[in-house]
Amino acid sequence: MAKSVKSVFFCQECGYESGKWMGQCPACHAWNTFVEEKIQPAAPGSKGAAGFGASRRISENVPKKLSEITFSEDERTGTRIGELDRVLGGGIVRGSLVLIGGDPGIGKSTLLLQMCHHLTEMGRKVLYISGEESLQQIKMRANRLGGNAGELLLLCETDLEVIQNEIAKTKPSLVVIDSIQTMYSADVNSAPGSVTQVREATAVLLRIAKSEGIIVFIVGHVTKDGSVAGPRVLEHMVDTVLYFEGENHASYRVLRAVKNRFGSTNEIGVFEMAGDGLREVENPSEYMLSGKPEGASGAVVTCQVEGSRPILLEIQALVSRTSFNIPRRTATGMDYNRVNLLIAVLEKRIGCDLSSFDAYVNIAGGIRIGEPSADLAVILALLSSYTDKEIGDRVMVFGEVGLSGEVRAVTQAAARVQEAKKLGFEKVIMPKANLKNVKEISGIDLIAVNTVKEAVKGVWG
């Protein structure tokens, strides 16, 4: 007797299930996110994610007191890649499920293969499962990266049942799935990469990671806007979500954690893409400031804090006269609306008429700024380009700017000043409200300001 196939509609953002198509999701209120999936009921006794041993697990699970649960540092495994360990919170936690996403060719598979090299050298059994590349392609990449990874187990497979059996047979301590969109379950009647298949595959891998204590890394494809393709519930199911960012024309890569149940989500890891793989950038400030022009107007150095790490960045601004009625505004590396707001503050509080000038703001190196501590540096860079006066090669500026032109305090001011001192800067323009938290440092001049006007006087007198 043939099984009945039914149509179910899933929201790609939150995974909400409905029996009919709807224009707006009632759960996350997103528009036009429902997709249709053909669901074929699984056979009795199927080993799908929902039915495999469900009664057995329910009967064995009993509540425990919080005081009875122990955790030791032995649960974490270092990867010998310091930047990766930093982002993960000190290492990989046993039994965790980690999702890593990024643009095609950004270096996801390279980073994971380098991690597997180090773990096999430490005596760990690692199983690398690829659904996109052949064994010969992976071997070619491994030879290019160098290192001794002869004990690394490779498998080219997309069938979840075969993968489960192989994991149960080899019993590895770490499994890499490249990628989750290529995996499929025979119990689900839909194409690989669909909402149902991705959710089923993730649920199976999550059960394996938690029940067997195996570390599982899964690679996820991304959409045009940079988010992981598939249902949003995928990011909710995993323990850690890492995004690999970077420009195709730039050699640096930034690994950022947007979710981490075992550590902070503010830390970033910086890598440089080289011919033999990814190299760690231990001093990102020096790397980002390399190639900075000397004596040029419109260039200002600021400091952004990512987690516990201060990073010096160069902000470039160009103000040029335009022959059009509507001037052009462009921002690369920071919020476009924030730049327009700062231009308005510059016109109102300093008296610079930029209505007949184009204004371009760029963060050198391609990195993106998310915190408002760069506001004061952006204003001074615009003013420097407008007046064609340089600010100075050994001056660092930070501070948030309000609509009335006041300079507000920012977090971790002392760490920013210390980073500037370490790289040989001689003058720091900072909010006056932060001065009490910064100890006097010999060899560096601290100029505390309350308003944008005071900052202008501090730079040019």
Secondary structure as UniProt FT lines:
FT   STRAND          6..11
FT   TURN            12..14
FT   STRAND          17..18
FT   TURN            26..28
FT   STRAND          34..39
FT   TURN            44..45
FT   TURN            49..53
FT   HELIX           54..60
FT   HELIX           66..68
FT   HELIX           73..75
FT   STRAND          76..77
FT   HELIX           82..88
FT   STRAND          92..93
FT   TURN            94..95
FT   STRAND          97..102
FT   TURN            104..105
FT   HELIX           108..121
FT   TURN            122..123
FT   STRAND          126..130
FT   HELIX           135..145
FT   TURN            150..151
FT   STRAND          153..156
FT   HELIX           160..170
FT   STRAND          174..178
FT   HELIX           180..182
FT   TURN            186..187
FT   TURN            192..193
FT   HELIX           195..212
FT   STRAND          215..220
FT   TURN            224..225
FT   HELIX           233..237
FT   STRAND          240..245
FT   TURN            248..249
FT   STRAND          252..260
FT   TURN            261..262
FT   STRAND          268..274
FT   TURN            275..276
FT   STRAND          277..280
FT   HELIX           284..288
FT   TURN            289..291
FT   TURN            297..298
FT   STRAND          299..306
FT   TURN            307..308
FT   STRAND          309..321
FT   STRAND          329..332
FT   HELIX           336..345
FT   HELIX           346..350
FT   TURN            355..356
FT   STRAND          357..363
FT   TURN            364..365
FT   HELIX           372..374
FT   HELIX           375..387
FT   TURN            393..394
FT   STRAND          395..397
FT   STRAND          400..401
FT   TURN            403..404
FT   STRAND          406..408
FT   HELIX           413..422
FT   TURN            423..424
FT   STRAND          427..431
FT   HELIX           432..437
FT   TURN            442..443
FT   STRAND          445..449
FT   HELIX           452..460
//
